Amino acid sequence: MLDLFEETLHREGMKIDSGIPEKEAKEQAREEMHRCEIQWVIREFFPDGKRAAEYFKDVEKKRGKESADKLRNDTREAWKAKQQEAKQ
């Protein structure tokens, strides 16, 4: 199984091979992996917010505060949607 970095590089390469300019391919691949990570966090930790918070702390240590905050904030939005879905 590829780690997140390797998977992003793999997706970039596939996009470049399909004719997408390198800069755009890199941006698209990163956005796709970000969305995938959000969904993974929800599948892995929902509804346990404490475990998700621990994961975000690890992300902050490895990738920095800005990256962790973006993931945290975007995941909160998706988490709220999941909560609404679970109530129905």
Biopython code that builds the backbone (N, CA, C, O; Angstrom):
import numpy as np
from Bio.PDB.StructureBuilder import StructureBuilder

atoms = [
    (1, "MET", "N", (0.844, -1.184, 0.000)),
    (1, "MET", "CA", (0.000, 0.000, 0.000)),
    (1, "MET", "C", (0.884, 1.239, 0.000)),
    (1, "MET", "O", (1.874, 1.310, 0.728)),
    (2, "LEU", "N", (0.519, 2.203, -0.815)),
    (2, "LEU", "CA", (1.281, 3.433, -0.901)),
    (2, "LEU", "C", (0.937, 4.368, 0.242)),
    (2, "LEU", "O", (-0.207, 4.418, 0.693)),
    (3, "ASP", "N", (1.947, 5.119, 0.714)),
    (3, "ASP", "CA", (1.613, 6.131, 1.709)),
    (3, "ASP", "C", (1.060, 7.357, 0.985)),
    (3, "ASP", "O", (1.032, 7.397, -0.245)),
    (4, "LEU", "N", (0.629, 8.335, 1.736)),
    (4, "LEU", "CA", (-0.033, 9.500, 1.159)),
    (4, "LEU", "C", (0.860, 10.224, 0.153)),
    (4, "LEU", "O", (0.397, 10.622, -0.916)),
    (5, "PHE", "N", (2.126, 10.393, 0.489)),
    (5, "PHE", "CA", (3.061, 11.083, -0.402)),
    (5, "PHE", "C", (3.239, 10.299, -1.703)),
    (5, "PHE", "O", (3.170, 10.869, -2.791)),
    (6, "GLU", "N", (3.469, 8.988, -1.583)),
    (6, "GLU", "CA", (3.654, 8.162, -2.775)),
    (6, "GLU", "C", (2.405, 8.158, -3.647)),
    (6, "GLU", "O", (2.501, 8.212, -4.873)),
    (7, "GLU", "N", (1.248, 8.095, -3.024)),
    (7, "GLU", "CA", (-0.008, 8.093, -3.777)),
    (7, "GLU", "C", (-0.197, 9.417, -4.519)),
    (7, "GLU", "O", (-0.659, 9.434, -5.660)),
    (8, "THR", "N", (0.159, 10.517, -3.869)),
    (8, "THR", "CA", (0.052, 11.817, -4.528)),
    (8, "THR", "C", (0.963, 11.875, -5.745)),
    (8, "THR", "O", (0.550, 12.337, -6.809)),
    (9, "LEU", "N", (2.202, 11.409, -5.596)),
    (9, "LEU", "CA", (3.133, 11.377, -6.724)),
    (9, "LEU", "C", (2.608, 10.483, -7.845)),
    (9, "LEU", "O", (2.726, 10.821, -9.023)),
    (10, "HIS", "N", (2.032, 9.348, -7.473)),
    (10, "HIS", "CA", (1.468, 8.429, -8.454)),
    (10, "HIS", "C", (0.352, 9.116, -9.243)),
    (10, "HIS", "O", (0.307, 9.029, -10.470)),
    (11, "ARG", "N", (-0.535, 9.792, -8.538)),
    (11, "ARG", "CA", (-1.640, 10.496, -9.209)),
    (11, "ARG", "C", (-1.123, 11.621, -10.091)),
    (11, "ARG", "O", (-1.634, 11.834, -11.190)),
    (12, "GLU", "N", (-0.113, 12.343, -9.619)),
    (12, "GLU", "CA", (0.481, 13.399, -10.438)),
    (12, "GLU", "C", (0.996, 12.816, -11.748)),
    (12, "GLU", "O", (0.735, 13.345, -12.829)),
    (13, "GLY", "N", (1.727, 11.722, -11.627)),
    (13, "GLY", "CA", (2.292, 11.079, -12.807)),
    (13, "GLY", "C", (1.234, 10.628, -13.792)),
    (13, "GLY", "O", (1.389, 10.801, -15.001)),
    (14, "MET", "N", (0.156, 10.050, -13.280)),
    (14, "MET", "CA", (-0.927, 9.601, -14.151)),
    (14, "MET", "C", (-1.542, 10.791, -14.901)),
    (14, "MET", "O", (-1.853, 10.691, -16.088)),
    (15, "LYS", "N", (-1.710, 11.886, -14.215)),
    (15, "LYS", "CA", (-2.305, 13.069, -14.839)),
    (15, "LYS", "C", (-1.367, 13.664, -15.884)),
    (15, "LYS", "O", (-1.804, 14.050, -16.968)),
    (16, "ILE", "N", (-0.097, 13.737, -15.561)),
    (16, "ILE", "CA", (0.888, 14.252, -16.519)),
    (16, "ILE", "C", (0.922, 13.349, -17.750)),
    (16, "ILE", "O", (0.950, 13.838, -18.879)),
    (17, "ASP", "N", (0.921, 12.041, -17.536)),
    (17, "ASP", "CA", (0.922, 11.086, -18.651)),
    (17, "ASP", "C", (-0.307, 11.234, -19.535)),
    (17, "ASP", "O", (-0.262, 10.924, -20.725)),
    (18, "SER", "N", (-1.412, 11.711, -18.953)),
    (18, "SER", "CA", (-2.638, 11.866, -19.732)),
    (18, "SER", "C", (-2.693, 13.213, -20.458)),
    (18, "SER", "O", (-3.672, 13.509, -21.143)),
    (19, "GLY", "N", (-1.648, 14.024, -20.309)),
    (19, "GLY", "CA", (-1.566, 15.271, -21.053)),
    (19, "GLY", "C", (-1.870, 16.528, -20.265)),
    (19, "GLY", "O", (-1.847, 17.623, -20.826)),
    (20, "ILE", "N", (-2.153, 16.400, -18.990)),
    (20, "ILE", "CA", (-2.407, 17.578, -18.160)),
    (20, "ILE", "C", (-1.066, 18.233, -17.839)),
    (20, "ILE", "O", (-0.123, 17.538, -17.461)),
    (21, "PRO", "N", (-0.961, 19.544, -17.982)),
    (21, "PRO", "CA", (0.300, 20.223, -17.650)),
    (21, "PRO", "C", (0.738, 19.922, -16.214)),
    (21, "PRO", "O", (-0.097, 19.769, -15.322)),
    (22, "GLU", "N", (2.038, 19.840, -16.002)),
    (22, "GLU", "CA", (2.587, 19.406, -14.713)),
    (22, "GLU", "C", (2.062, 20.215, -13.530)),
    (22, "GLU", "O", (1.672, 19.636, -12.516)),
    (23, "LYS", "N", (2.045, 21.530, -13.641)),
    (23, "LYS", "CA", (1.590, 22.364, -12.521)),
    (23, "LYS", "C", (0.139, 22.048, -12.166)),
    (23, "LYS", "O", (-0.201, 21.894, -10.993)),
    (24, "GLU", "N", (-0.704, 21.953, -13.177)),
    (24, "GLU", "CA", (-2.112, 21.640, -12.949)),
    (24, "GLU", "C", (-2.282, 20.218, -12.410)),
    (24, "GLU", "O", (-3.119, 19.976, -11.541)),
    (25, "ALA", "N", (-1.493, 19.291, -12.925)),
    (25, "ALA", "CA", (-1.564, 17.897, -12.471)),
    (25, "ALA", "C", (-1.214, 17.793, -10.990)),
    (25, "ALA", "O", (-1.873, 17.073, -10.239)),
    (26, "LYS", "N", (-0.192, 18.504, -10.581)),
    (26, "LYS", "CA", (0.207, 18.477, -9.167)),
    (26, "LYS", "C", (-0.891, 19.048, -8.281)),
    (26, "LYS", "O", (-1.208, 18.489, -7.231)),
    (27, "GLU", "N", (-1.469, 20.170, -8.713)),
    (27, "GLU", "CA", (-2.528, 20.793, -7.928)),
    (27, "GLU", "C", (-3.746, 19.871, -7.822)),
    (27, "GLU", "O", (-4.303, 19.701, -6.738)),
    (28, "GLN", "N", (-4.151, 19.287, -8.925)),
    (28, "GLN", "CA", (-5.298, 18.377, -8.917)),
    (28, "GLN", "C", (-5.049, 17.163, -8.022)),
    (28, "GLN", "O", (-5.928, 16.752, -7.264)),
    (29, "ALA", "N", (-3.864, 16.602, -8.114)),
    (29, "ALA", "CA", (-3.540, 15.420, -7.313)),
    (29, "ALA", "C", (-3.569, 15.747, -5.825)),
    (29, "ALA", "O", (-4.085, 14.965, -5.026)),
    (30, "ARG", "N", (-3.027, 16.884, -5.456)),
    (30, "ARG", "CA", (-3.040, 17.278, -4.034)),
    (30, "ARG", "C", (-4.466, 17.499, -3.538)),
    (30, "ARG", "O", (-4.810, 17.104, -2.424)),
    (31, "GLU", "N", (-5.290, 18.131, -4.366)),
    (31, "GLU", "CA", (-6.685, 18.355, -3.977)),
    (31, "GLU", "C", (-7.430, 17.028, -3.820)),
    (31, "GLU", "O", (-8.206, 16.852, -2.881)),
    (32, "GLU", "N", (-7.190, 16.105, -4.738)),
    (32, "GLU", "CA", (-7.831, 14.788, -4.647)),
    (32, "GLU", "C", (-7.402, 14.054, -3.381)),
    (32, "GLU", "O", (-8.232, 13.461, -2.693)),
    (33, "MET", "N", (-6.120, 14.091, -3.076)),
    (33, "MET", "CA", (-5.629, 13.394, -1.887)),
    (33, "MET", "C", (-6.160, 14.043, -0.617)),
    (33, "MET", "O", (-6.426, 13.354, 0.369)),
    (34, "HIS", "N", (-6.315, 15.350, -0.634)),
    (34, "HIS", "CA", (-6.885, 16.051, 0.523)),
    (34, "HIS", "C", (-8.319, 15.562, 0.755)),
    (34, "HIS", "O", (-8.698, 15.238, 1.881)),
    (35, "ARG", "N", (-9.106, 15.512, -0.316)),
    (35, "ARG", "CA", (-10.487, 15.022, -0.188)),
    (35, "ARG", "C", (-10.512, 13.570, 0.293)),
    (35, "ARG", "O", (-11.351, 13.200, 1.114)),
    (36, "CYS", "N", (-9.602, 12.760, -0.213)),
    (36, "CYS", "CA", (-9.533, 11.357, 0.216)),
    (36, "CYS", "C", (-9.181, 11.256, 1.700)),
    (36, "CYS", "O", (-9.742, 10.432, 2.421)),
    (37, "GLU", "N", (-8.258, 12.090, 2.148)),
    (37, "GLU", "CA", (-7.868, 12.048, 3.559)),
    (37, "GLU", "C", (-9.022, 12.473, 4.456)),
    (37, "GLU", "O", (-9.217, 11.898, 5.527)),
    (38, "ILE", "N", (-9.782, 13.463, 4.034)),
    (38, "ILE", "CA", (-10.955, 13.883, 4.813)),
    (38, "ILE", "C", (-11.908, 12.704, 4.974)),
    (38, "ILE", "O", (-12.371, 12.422, 6.079)),
    (39, "GLN", "N", (-12.195, 12.025, 3.885)),
    (39, "GLN", "CA", (-13.104, 10.884, 3.937)),
    (39, "GLN", "C", (-12.529, 9.755, 4.788)),
    (39, "GLN", "O", (-13.268, 9.077, 5.501)),
    (40, "TRP", "N", (-11.221, 9.553, 4.716)),
    (40, "TRP", "CA", (-10.576, 8.518, 5.532)),
    (40, "TRP", "C", (-10.730, 8.838, 7.017)),
    (40, "TRP", "O", (-11.061, 7.956, 7.810)),
    (41, "VAL", "N", (-10.491, 10.104, 7.401)),
    (41, "VAL", "CA", (-10.620, 10.508, 8.804)),
    (41, "VAL", "C", (-12.030, 10.217, 9.294)),
    (41, "VAL", "O", (-12.210, 9.702, 10.397)),
    (42, "ILE", "N", (-13.013, 10.538, 8.497)),
    (42, "ILE", "CA", (-14.397, 10.302, 8.908)),
    (42, "ILE", "C", (-14.673, 8.804, 9.025)),
    (42, "ILE", "O", (-15.268, 8.361, 10.007)),
    (43, "ARG", "N", (-14.250, 8.025, 8.039)),
    (43, "ARG", "CA", (-14.471, 6.567, 8.122)),
    (43, "ARG", "C", (-13.758, 5.952, 9.319)),
    (43, "ARG", "O", (-14.286, 5.057, 9.979)),
    (44, "GLU", "N", (-12.568, 6.437, 9.588)),
    (44, "GLU", "CA", (-11.739, 5.848, 10.646)),
    (44, "GLU", "C", (-12.198, 6.255, 12.048)),
    (44, "GLU", "O", (-12.176, 5.432, 12.963)),
    (45, "PHE", "N", (-12.612, 7.505, 12.228)),
    (45, "PHE", "CA", (-12.817, 8.029, 13.570)),
    (45, "PHE", "C", (-14.253, 8.409, 13.930)),
    (45, "PHE", "O", (-14.572, 8.499, 15.115)),
    (46, "PHE", "N", (-15.118, 8.629, 12.963)),
    (46, "PHE", "CA", (-16.489, 9.054, 13.268)),
    (46, "PHE", "C", (-17.187, 7.995, 14.097)),
    (46, "PHE", "O", (-17.128, 6.824, 13.722)),
    (47, "PRO", "N", (-17.834, 8.322, 15.181)),
    (47, "PRO", "CA", (-18.116, 9.652, 15.732)),
    (47, "PRO", "C", (-17.162, 10.075, 16.841)),
    (47, "PRO", "O", (-17.479, 11.000, 17.589)),
    (48, "ASP", "N", (-16.012, 9.435, 16.972)),
    (48, "ASP", "CA", (-15.075, 9.696, 18.068)),
    (48, "ASP", "C", (-14.164, 10.889, 17.758)),
    (48, "ASP", "O", (-13.076, 10.726, 17.207)),
    (49, "GLY", "N", (-14.622, 12.076, 18.118)),
    (49, "GLY", "CA", (-13.869, 13.291, 17.850)),
    (49, "GLY", "C", (-12.529, 13.360, 18.568)),
    (49, "GLY", "O", (-11.600, 14.003, 18.081)),
    (50, "LYS", "N", (-12.421, 12.707, 19.715)),
    (50, "LYS", "CA", (-11.151, 12.727, 20.457)),
    (50, "LYS", "C", (-10.054, 11.999, 19.681)),
    (50, "LYS", "O", (-8.913, 12.458, 19.626)),
    (51, "ARG", "N", (-10.405, 10.877, 19.091)),
    (51, "ARG", "CA", (-9.414, 10.143, 18.289)),
    (51, "ARG", "C", (-9.033, 10.931, 17.042)),
    (51, "ARG", "O", (-7.873, 10.917, 16.629)),
    (52, "ALA", "N", (-10.000, 11.617, 16.442)),
    (52, "ALA", "CA", (-9.702, 12.454, 15.274)),
    (52, "ALA", "C", (-8.762, 13.588, 15.685)),
    (52, "ALA", "O", (-7.832, 13.917, 14.949)),
    (53, "ALA", "N", (-8.993, 14.180, 16.842)),
    (53, "ALA", "CA", (-8.140, 15.276, 17.328)),
    (53, "ALA", "C", (-6.704, 14.798, 17.512)),
    (53, "ALA", "O", (-5.762, 15.530, 17.210)),
    (54, "GLU", "N", (-6.536, 13.583, 18.004)),
    (54, "GLU", "CA", (-5.183, 13.015, 18.155)),
    (54, "GLU", "C", (-4.514, 12.883, 16.790)),
    (54, "GLU", "O", (-3.325, 13.167, 16.647)),
    (55, "TYR", "N", (-5.277, 12.455, 15.795)),
    (55, "TYR", "CA", (-4.735, 12.325, 14.444)),
    (55, "TYR", "C", (-4.281, 13.694, 13.928)),
    (55, "TYR", "O", (-3.203, 13.809, 13.344)),
    (56, "PHE", "N", (-5.097, 14.728, 14.142)),
    (56, "PHE", "CA", (-4.736, 16.059, 13.672)),
    (56, "PHE", "C", (-3.469, 16.574, 14.362)),
    (56, "PHE", "O", (-2.683, 17.297, 13.749)),
    (57, "LYS", "N", (-3.265, 16.209, 15.626)),
    (57, "LYS", "CA", (-2.031, 16.596, 16.318)),
    (57, "LYS", "C", (-0.819, 15.961, 15.646)),
    (57, "LYS", "O", (0.221, 16.600, 15.483)),
    (58, "ASP", "N", (-0.967, 14.696, 15.257)),
    (58, "ASP", "CA", (0.116, 14.020, 14.542)),
    (58, "ASP", "C", (0.379, 14.676, 13.189)),
    (58, "ASP", "O", (1.530, 14.845, 12.786)),
    (59, "VAL", "N", (-0.691, 15.041, 12.497)),
    (59, "VAL", "CA", (-0.545, 15.725, 11.211)),
    (59, "VAL", "C", (0.209, 17.037, 11.412)),
    (59, "VAL", "O", (1.091, 17.377, 10.623)),
    (60, "GLU", "N", (-0.137, 17.770, 12.462)),
    (60, "GLU", "CA", (0.527, 19.045, 12.719)),
    (60, "GLU", "C", (2.019, 18.854, 12.981)),
    (60, "GLU", "O", (2.838, 19.643, 12.510)),
    (61, "LYS", "N", (2.370, 17.822, 13.723)),
    (61, "LYS", "CA", (3.789, 17.544, 13.992)),
    (61, "LYS", "C", (4.551, 17.228, 12.712)),
    (61, "LYS", "O", (5.696, 17.647, 12.543)),
    (62, "LYS", "N", (3.914, 16.492, 11.820)),
    (62, "LYS", "CA", (4.605, 16.028, 10.606)),
    (62, "LYS", "C", (4.538, 17.017, 9.448)),
    (62, "LYS", "O", (5.490, 17.135, 8.677)),
    (63, "ARG", "N", (3.411, 17.733, 9.320)),
    (63, "ARG", "CA", (3.215, 18.592, 8.138)),
    (63, "ARG", "C", (3.127, 20.065, 8.452)),
    (63, "ARG", "O", (3.142, 20.895, 7.543)),
    (64, "GLY", "N", (3.035, 20.407, 9.731)),
    (64, "GLY", "CA", (2.952, 21.815, 10.117)),
    (64, "GLY", "C", (1.528, 22.252, 10.435)),
    (64, "GLY", "O", (0.553, 21.592, 10.076)),
    (65, "LYS", "N", (1.447, 23.382, 11.118)),
    (65, "LYS", "CA", (0.164, 23.886, 11.599)),
    (65, "LYS", "C", (-0.775, 24.265, 10.457)),
    (65, "LYS", "O", (-1.963, 23.945, 10.506)),
    (66, "GLU", "N", (-0.270, 24.930, 9.450)),
    (66, "GLU", "CA", (-1.130, 25.379, 8.351)),
    (66, "GLU", "C", (-1.809, 24.190, 7.661)),
    (66, "GLU", "O", (-3.011, 24.222, 7.394)),
    (67, "SER", "N", (-1.048, 23.168, 7.384)),
    (67, "SER", "CA", (-1.603, 21.976, 6.737)),
    (67, "SER", "C", (-2.612, 21.277, 7.641)),
    (67, "SER", "O", (-3.676, 20.854, 7.189)),
    (68, "ALA", "N", (-2.271, 21.160, 8.912)),
    (68, "ALA", "CA", (-3.177, 20.505, 9.863)),
    (68, "ALA", "C", (-4.463, 21.305, 10.031)),
    (68, "ALA", "O", (-5.546, 20.724, 10.101)),
    (69, "ASP", "N", (-4.357, 22.628, 10.096)),
    (69, "ASP", "CA", (-5.553, 23.460, 10.238)),
    (69, "ASP", "C", (-6.471, 23.334, 9.031)),
    (69, "ASP", "O", (-7.691, 23.285, 9.188)),
    (70, "LYS", "N", (-5.908, 23.281, 7.840)),
    (70, "LYS", "CA", (-6.721, 23.122, 6.633)),
    (70, "LYS", "C", (-7.455, 21.781, 6.682)),
    (70, "LYS", "O", (-8.658, 21.719, 6.427)),
    (71, "LEU", "N", (-6.736, 20.719, 7.007)),
    (71, "LEU", "CA", (-7.356, 19.400, 7.092)),
    (71, "LEU", "C", (-8.417, 19.387, 8.197)),
    (71, "LEU", "O", (-9.518, 18.875, 7.997)),
    (72, "ARG", "N", (-8.087, 19.940, 9.337)),
    (72, "ARG", "CA", (-9.016, 19.983, 10.477)),
    (72, "ARG", "C", (-10.295, 20.729, 10.104)),
    (72, "ARG", "O", (-11.394, 20.235, 10.356)),
    (73, "ASN", "N", (-10.164, 21.897, 9.516)),
    (73, "ASN", "CA", (-11.335, 22.716, 9.171)),
    (73, "ASN", "C", (-12.184, 22.066, 8.084)),
    (73, "ASN", "O", (-13.412, 22.049, 8.176)),
    (74, "ASP", "N", (-11.536, 21.537, 7.064)),
    (74, "ASP", "CA", (-12.286, 20.891, 5.991)),
    (74, "ASP", "C", (-12.967, 19.618, 6.483)),
    (74, "ASP", "O", (-14.070, 19.290, 6.044)),
    (75, "THR", "N", (-12.319, 18.911, 7.386)),
    (75, "THR", "CA", (-12.909, 17.694, 7.941)),
    (75, "THR", "C", (-14.107, 18.044, 8.820)),
    (75, "THR", "O", (-15.096, 17.311, 8.832)),
    (76, "ARG", "N", (-14.033, 19.138, 9.545)),
    (76, "ARG", "CA", (-15.169, 19.563, 10.387)),
    (76, "ARG", "C", (-16.435, 19.735, 9.551)),
    (76, "ARG", "O", (-17.520, 19.321, 9.960)),
    (77, "GLU", "N", (-16.289, 20.344, 8.391)),
    (77, "GLU", "CA", (-17.445, 20.547, 7.511)),
    (77, "GLU", "C", (-18.033, 19.210, 7.073)),
    (77, "GLU", "O", (-19.247, 19.014, 7.116)),
    (78, "ALA", "N", (-17.175, 18.301, 6.655)),
    (78, "ALA", "CA", (-17.641, 16.982, 6.211)),
    (78, "ALA", "C", (-18.203, 16.185, 7.384)),
    (78, "ALA", "O", (-19.164, 15.432, 7.226)),
    (79, "TRP", "N", (-17.601, 16.352, 8.562)),
    (79, "TRP", "CA", (-18.061, 15.666, 9.780)),
    (79, "TRP", "C", (-19.481, 16.112, 10.126)),
    (79, "TRP", "O", (-20.332, 15.293, 10.473)),
    (80, "LYS", "N", (-19.730, 17.443, 10.027)),
    (80, "LYS", "CA", (-21.070, 17.967, 10.304)),
    (80, "LYS", "C", (-22.096, 17.362, 9.347)),
    (80, "LYS", "O", (-23.200, 17.000, 9.753)),
    (81, "ALA", "N", (-21.725, 17.258, 8.093)),
    (81, "ALA", "CA", (-22.625, 16.652, 7.107)),
    (81, "ALA", "C", (-22.904, 15.191, 7.455)),
    (81, "ALA", "O", (-24.032, 14.717, 7.319)),
    (82, "LYS", "N", (-21.879, 14.491, 7.901)),
    (82, "LYS", "CA", (-22.033, 13.086, 8.303)),
    (82, "LYS", "C", (-22.967, 12.994, 9.516)),
    (82, "LYS", "O", (-23.804, 12.093, 9.575)),
    (83, "GLN", "N", (-22.840, 13.901, 10.472)),
    (83, "GLN", "CA", (-23.714, 13.910, 11.629)),
    (83, "GLN", "C", (-25.164, 14.134, 11.214)),
    (83, "GLN", "O", (-26.066, 13.467, 11.722)),
    (84, "GLN", "N", (-25.389, 15.056, 10.307)),
    (84, "GLN", "CA", (-26.736, 15.322, 9.821)),
    (84, "GLN", "C", (-27.311, 14.096, 9.118)),
    (84, "GLN", "O", (-28.484, 13.763, 9.283)),
    (85, "GLU", "N", (-26.474, 13.439, 8.340)),
    (85, "GLU", "CA", (-26.877, 12.228, 7.626)),
    (85, "GLU", "C", (-27.247, 11.116, 8.614)),
    (85, "GLU", "O", (-28.210, 10.380, 8.402)),
    (86, "ALA", "N", (-26.476, 11.008, 9.682)),
    (86, "ALA", "CA", (-26.727, 9.959, 10.684)),
    (86, "ALA", "C", (-28.037, 10.200, 11.447)),
    (86, "ALA", "O", (-28.668, 9.253, 11.917)),
    (87, "LYS", "N", (-28.438, 11.462, 11.568)),
    (87, "LYS", "CA", (-29.666, 11.792, 12.291)),
    (87, "LYS", "C", (-30.923, 11.442, 11.480)),
    (87, "LYS", "O", (-32.003, 11.276, 12.047)),
    (88, "GLN", "N", (-30.780, 11.334, 10.191)),
    (88, "GLN", "CA", (-31.945, 11.095, 9.326)),
    (88, "GLN", "C", (-32.303, 9.629, 9.260)),
    (88, "GLN", "O", (-33.256, 9.257, 8.576)),
]
sb = StructureBuilder()
sb.init_structure("model")
sb.init_model(0)
sb.init_chain("A")
sb.init_seg("    ")
for serial, (resi, resn, name, xyz) in enumerate(atoms, 1):
    if name == "N":
        sb.init_residue(resn, " ", resi, " ")
    sb.init_atom(name, np.array(xyz, "f"), 0.0, 1.0, " ", f" {name:<3s}", serial, name[0])
structure = sb.get_structure()
